[in-house]
């Protein structure tokens, strides 16, 4: 047996968290890239389904920039909705995890813990929202550009 101080245990835990955080960052980047491809695909399908609508809009005087703005705004709104859902789900899961982990630690330590093990902060939630909206805007640029360049006669033939 070797005696260990609480400070040594905390340093060891901090080191392990720091090492595993790079793996978590890699997974997060992979998820974001997958989400960007999925978002772009959803907008391409939206454009295909709405091709006659874009033809009618252009024949009534809509400019390419109007359609481009419309599609980019749609992507930004989808990103904001996704970020809101993600933050709400994380709050619910964090609350459930807080309850379960606190009960486990209290049963193992034979004492009652004061305070919370998890903290919800507004800055990371806003950071998630900004990243989500930005990612969706970038993912919607190419499909929006394709929709804006549609020939109105070709688009209206698909009716």
Secondary structure, DSSP 4 states (H G I P E B T S, - for coil): -----HHHHHHHHHHHHHHHHHHHHHHHHHHHHHHHHHHHHHHHHHHHHTHHHHHHHHHTT--HHHHHHHHHHHHHHHHHHHHHHHHHHHHHHHHHHHHHHHHHHHHHHTSPPPS-SS---HHHHHHHHHHHHHHHHHHHHHHHHHHHT--HHHHHHT-
